[in-house]
Amino acid sequence: MFCHINAALLLVLSSLVTVSGQTILDVIKVDPQLSKFFTAIELAGLSELLDNNDRKFTVFAPSNDAIDADEAFTTYMTRDGWVKHLKANCQLFIVPNQVLTDPDIFDGVTTELVSLNQTLAVSQPFASINLVKVSTSVPNPSQTASNGIVHTMEGVMKPYWREIDLWNMEVHDELVNLQKITSRIGFDEPLLEFNTSGTSWVASRNRGYGNDSIALGFYPIVLELTDPNNTEFQNLTYNYNLIDFNIYEEDIPWDSQIKVRARNGVADMWITKDAEGILRFNDAELDRQAFANNG
C-alpha cells in the first residue's frame, strides 16, 4: 500500500513545474486545463487575491474536466444569482500563508489543512484532500509560482454545505418542528429540487411554533399551520415562504426595501433592511443565513 502511494507521489513530484516570475493567477490563466477555473476565480472576485505577491497560497484547482462533471458548480458559474455560492466554494480551494508541495501534504502525518473557507481533510492512505486527488492525467499537475503553488485536481472539492439541500437543513436543532410539519404534509419535494435560478427558504425556528413565545395575535395561524387536517392551507403558506431566487443578506442595501413575489403566486413578500442593518422578511427578523447546495 505505501509503496503504491509513494510511487504515485513521486510521479506527481517529478512533474512539478516552476513558472518563473508568474503569480498564481498568471499560472492559472495560461494553463489550458484550468481555463474554467480561471473564469470561476474571476467571477468570484478572487483574482486580485491570487495575483498578490505579498502573500503566499496553496491552491487546489479543479481541472476543466472536473468542473464539467460537477453540475452544481457549473450552475454556480454559469447562471445568475449564485455568485456567493461560487465564491464560498472557490475559497475552499485556497490555503493561505503556506506553499505546500505533495510531499509536504502527504507526509504520513498531516490530517487537515485550513483553507479560506473551512478545514480540509487530508487522507494519507488515499493521498486525497476532501476525497479528491491531485490529477495524474494532465501534463503539469503541480506548478509553483512567485506567490505559491497550484495543484490541478481531478475533482471539485466540496464544502460541507454542498452535501446539504434545503430539506436536510431542516434537521438542524432549531428547525426540527418545521421539518416534522413539512414532512407530514408532503412538502419535501420543493426543498429537495434544484432550480437553476436558486431558491430562498424563509424558515421559522422552533420558537415560532411555541405557544408561550409567539405573539397572541398570531396564535390562530400557528394552530392552523400545525393542524394535521389543514394541508391545503399549509402548502399555500409554505409556498409563500419560498422565493425563486437566492437572496443574500449582504446584497440588500441598508435602509431599503424590496417587494418579491413568493412561489405560491398569490402574494408578495417585503424584504427590508433598516438603518441599523437588520434584515426582515415582512416583520420577521433574520436570525441567521446558511447555504445549502440548492439555495
C-alpha positions as CSV (number, residue, x, y, z in Angstrom):
1,M,0.0,0.0,0.0
2,F,2.6,2.5,1.0
3,C,4.9,1.6,-1.9
4,H,2.0,2.3,-4.3
5,I,1.3,5.7,-2.7
6,N,4.9,6.7,-2.7
7,A,5.2,5.8,-6.3
8,A,2.2,8.0,-7.2
9,L,3.6,10.8,-5.2
10,L,7.0,10.5,-6.9
11,L,5.2,10.7,-10.2
12,V,3.5,13.9,-9.3
13,L,6.7,15.3,-7.8
14,S,8.6,14.6,-10.9
15,S,6.0,16.7,-12.8
16,L,6.5,19.8,-10.5
17,V,7.0,22.8,-12.7
18,T,8.3,26.2,-11.6
19,V,6.9,29.1,-13.5
20,S,9.4,32.0,-13.0
21,G,8.0,35.5,-12.4
22,Q,4.4,34.5,-12.7
23,T,1.8,34.7,-9.9
24,I,-0.7,32.0,-9.1
25,L,-3.3,33.9,-11.1
26,D,-0.9,34.1,-14.1
27,V,-0.3,30.3,-13.9
28,I,-4.0,29.5,-13.8
29,K,-4.7,31.9,-16.6
30,V,-2.3,30.4,-19.1
31,D,-3.0,26.7,-18.3
32,P,-5.5,25.4,-20.8
33,Q,-6.5,22.7,-18.3
34,L,-7.6,25.4,-15.9
35,S,-9.4,27.9,-18.1
36,K,-12.8,27.2,-16.5
37,F,-11.3,27.6,-13.0
38,F,-9.8,30.9,-14.1
39,T,-13.3,32.0,-15.1
40,A,-14.6,30.9,-11.7
41,I,-11.9,32.8,-9.9
42,E,-12.7,35.9,-11.9
43,L,-16.5,35.7,-11.3
44,A,-15.9,35.0,-7.5
45,G,-13.8,38.1,-7.1
46,L,-10.7,36.2,-6.0
47,S,-8.3,37.1,-8.9
48,E,-6.8,40.1,-7.2
49,L,-6.0,38.0,-4.1
50,L,-4.2,35.3,-6.1
51,D,-2.3,38.0,-8.0
52,N,-0.8,39.4,-4.8
53,N,2.9,38.8,-4.4
54,D,2.9,39.9,-0.8
55,R,1.1,36.8,0.3
56,K,1.6,33.0,-0.2
57,F,-1.0,30.4,-1.1
58,T,-1.5,26.8,-2.0
59,V,-4.3,26.4,-4.5
60,F,-6.1,23.1,-5.3
61,A,-7.6,24.0,-8.7
62,P,-10.2,21.7,-10.3
63,S,-9.5,20.8,-13.9
64,N,-11.9,21.7,-16.8
65,D,-13.0,18.0,-16.8
66,A,-13.6,18.1,-13.1
67,I,-15.8,21.2,-13.4
68,D,-17.7,19.8,-16.4
69,A,-18.5,16.7,-14.2
70,D,-19.9,18.9,-11.4
71,E,-23.4,20.1,-12.4
72,A,-24.0,22.3,-9.3
73,F,-20.6,24.0,-9.5
74,T,-21.2,24.6,-13.3
75,T,-24.6,26.2,-12.4
76,Y,-22.9,28.4,-9.8
77,M,-20.5,29.6,-12.6
78,T,-22.9,30.0,-15.5
79,R,-26.3,31.1,-14.0
80,D,-27.1,34.5,-12.5
81,G,-27.7,34.6,-8.7
82,W,-25.2,32.1,-7.4
83,V,-22.0,34.2,-7.1
84,K,-21.8,33.9,-3.3
85,H,-22.1,30.1,-3.5
86,L,-19.4,30.1,-6.2
87,K,-17.1,32.3,-4.0
88,A,-17.6,30.2,-0.9
89,N,-16.8,27.0,-2.9
90,C,-13.7,28.6,-4.5
91,Q,-12.4,29.8,-1.2
92,L,-12.3,26.2,-0.1
93,F,-9.6,25.6,-2.8
94,I,-7.2,28.2,-1.3
95,V,-4.9,27.5,1.7
96,P,-3.4,30.9,2.8
97,N,0.1,31.5,4.2
98,Q,1.6,28.2,3.1
99,V,3.3,26.8,0.0
100,L,2.7,23.1,0.1
101,T,4.2,20.5,-2.3
102,D,2.8,17.0,-2.4
103,P,5.4,15.6,0.0
104,D,4.5,18.4,2.4
105,I,0.9,17.4,2.3
106,F,1.2,13.6,2.1
107,D,3.9,13.3,4.8
108,G,2.2,10.5,6.7
109,V,1.3,12.8,9.5
110,T,-0.9,15.7,8.3
111,T,-4.6,15.2,8.7
112,E,-6.0,18.6,7.9
113,L,-5.4,22.0,6.2
114,V,-7.1,25.3,6.9
115,S,-8.5,27.0,3.7
116,L,-10.1,30.4,3.4
117,N,-13.5,28.8,3.9
118,Q,-13.2,25.7,6.2
119,T,-10.9,22.9,7.2
120,L,-9.8,20.4,4.6
121,A,-9.5,16.7,5.5
122,V,-6.3,15.1,4.3
123,S,-6.2,11.3,3.8
124,Q,-2.7,9.9,4.0
125,P,-3.6,6.3,2.9
126,F,-5.5,7.5,-0.1
127,A,-3.4,10.6,-0.9
128,S,-6.5,12.8,-1.2
129,I,-7.8,16.1,0.1
130,N,-11.5,16.3,0.9
131,L,-11.8,13.0,-1.0
132,V,-10.2,14.5,-4.2
133,K,-6.7,13.5,-5.6
134,V,-4.2,15.6,-7.5
135,S,-4.7,14.8,-11.1
136,T,-2.4,12.4,-12.9
137,S,-3.9,12.9,-16.3
138,V,-2.6,16.5,-17.0
139,P,1.0,17.3,-18.1
140,N,1.8,19.6,-15.2
141,P,-0.3,18.8,-12.2
142,S,1.7,20.9,-9.8
143,Q,3.1,24.3,-10.7
144,T,5.0,26.7,-8.4
145,A,4.6,30.5,-8.9
146,S,6.1,33.6,-7.4
147,N,3.5,33.6,-4.6
148,G,2.7,29.9,-4.1
149,I,1.8,26.7,-5.8
150,V,-1.1,25.4,-7.9
151,H,-2.2,21.7,-7.8
152,T,-4.5,20.6,-10.6
153,M,-7.2,18.3,-9.0
154,E,-9.2,15.5,-10.6
155,G,-12.4,16.7,-8.9
156,V,-14.1,19.7,-7.4
157,M,-13.6,19.8,-3.6
158,K,-16.9,20.5,-1.8
159,P,-17.6,22.5,1.3
160,Y,-19.9,20.8,3.9
161,W,-23.0,22.7,2.6
162,R,-22.6,21.1,-0.9
163,E,-23.8,17.9,0.8
164,I,-26.9,19.6,2.3
165,D,-30.1,20.6,0.5
166,L,-32.8,22.8,1.9
167,W,-34.8,19.9,3.3
168,N,-31.7,18.4,5.0
169,M,-31.1,21.8,6.5
170,E,-34.3,21.4,8.4
171,V,-32.7,18.6,10.5
172,H,-30.9,21.4,12.4
173,D,-31.9,21.6,16.0
174,E,-33.6,25.0,15.6
175,L,-35.8,23.7,12.7
176,V,-37.0,20.2,13.8
177,N,-40.6,21.4,14.5
178,L,-40.8,22.8,11.0
179,Q,-39.3,19.7,9.5
180,K,-41.9,17.5,11.2
181,I,-44.7,19.6,9.6
182,T,-43.3,19.8,6.1
183,S,-42.7,16.0,6.1
184,R,-46.2,15.3,7.3
185,I,-47.9,17.4,4.6
186,G,-45.6,16.2,1.8
187,F,-43.7,19.4,1.3
188,D,-40.3,17.7,1.0
189,E,-40.0,17.9,-2.8
190,P,-39.9,21.7,-3.1
191,L,-37.0,21.7,-0.7
192,L,-35.1,18.9,-2.5
193,E,-35.3,20.1,-6.0
194,F,-32.5,22.1,-7.7
195,N,-33.8,25.2,-9.5
196,T,-31.1,26.8,-11.7
197,S,-32.4,30.3,-10.7
198,G,-31.9,29.4,-7.0
199,T,-34.3,29.2,-4.0
200,S,-34.6,31.1,-0.8
201,W,-36.4,29.3,2.0
202,V,-37.6,31.6,4.8
203,A,-37.8,29.0,7.5
204,S,-39.3,29.6,11.0
205,R,-37.3,28.5,14.1
206,N,-38.8,26.2,16.7
207,R,-39.9,29.0,18.9
208,G,-42.1,30.3,16.1
209,Y,-44.4,27.3,16.8
210,G,-44.2,27.6,20.6
211,N,-47.5,28.8,22.3
212,D,-45.6,30.5,25.0
213,S,-43.3,32.6,22.8
214,I,-45.5,33.7,19.9
215,A,-47.5,36.9,19.8
216,L,-51.1,36.3,20.8
217,G,-52.4,37.8,17.5
218,F,-50.6,35.1,15.5
219,Y,-51.6,32.1,17.7
220,P,-54.6,31.2,15.5
221,I,-52.3,31.0,12.5
222,V,-49.9,28.7,14.4
223,L,-52.8,26.4,15.2
224,E,-53.8,26.2,11.5
225,L,-50.2,25.5,10.5
226,T,-49.9,22.7,12.9
227,D,-53.4,21.1,12.3
228,P,-52.8,17.7,10.6
229,N,-56.1,18.2,8.7
230,N,-55.3,21.5,7.1
231,T,-52.7,20.6,4.5
232,E,-54.1,22.8,1.8
233,F,-53.6,26.0,3.9
234,Q,-50.2,24.7,5.0
235,N,-49.0,24.1,1.4
236,L,-50.1,27.5,0.4
237,T,-48.4,29.1,3.4
238,Y,-45.1,27.2,3.0
239,N,-45.0,28.0,-0.7
240,Y,-45.3,31.6,0.4
241,N,-42.0,31.0,2.3
242,L,-40.2,30.0,-0.9
243,I,-38.7,32.6,-3.2
244,D,-37.4,31.5,-6.6
245,F,-34.0,33.1,-6.5
246,N,-31.2,33.3,-3.9
247,I,-31.4,36.3,-1.5
248,Y,-28.0,37.1,0.1
249,E,-28.2,39.2,3.2
250,E,-25.1,41.2,2.3
251,D,-26.6,42.2,-1.1
252,I,-29.6,44.0,0.4
253,P,-28.7,47.7,0.9
254,W,-29.1,49.3,4.3
255,D,-32.2,51.4,4.8
256,S,-34.0,49.8,1.8
257,Q,-37.0,47.6,0.9
258,I,-37.9,45.4,-2.0
259,K,-41.0,43.5,-2.9
260,V,-40.8,40.0,-4.3
261,R,-43.5,37.5,-5.5
262,A,-43.5,34.3,-3.5
263,R,-43.7,30.9,-5.0
264,N,-47.4,30.5,-4.2
265,G,-48.0,33.1,-6.9
266,V,-50.8,34.9,-5.0
267,A,-48.9,37.1,-2.5
268,D,-45.8,39.3,-2.3
269,M,-43.2,39.4,0.4
270,W,-41.5,42.6,1.6
271,I,-37.8,42.3,2.3
272,T,-36.4,45.2,4.2
273,K,-33.1,46.2,5.8
274,D,-33.3,49.1,8.3
275,A,-30.8,51.9,9.0
276,E,-29.2,49.6,11.6
277,G,-28.6,46.8,9.1
278,I,-31.3,44.5,10.5
279,L,-32.9,42.3,7.7
280,R,-36.5,41.4,7.8
281,F,-38.8,39.2,5.7
282,N,-42.1,41.1,6.2
283,D,-42.0,41.6,10.0
284,A,-39.8,38.5,10.8
285,E,-36.2,39.4,11.7
286,L,-33.4,37.3,10.2
287,D,-31.7,35.1,12.8
288,R,-29.0,33.7,10.5
289,Q,-28.3,32.8,6.9
290,A,-27.0,29.4,5.8
291,F,-26.1,27.9,2.4
292,A,-27.5,24.7,1.0
293,N,-26.4,23.2,-2.3
294,N,-29.7,24.2,-3.9
295,G,-30.3,27.6,-2.3
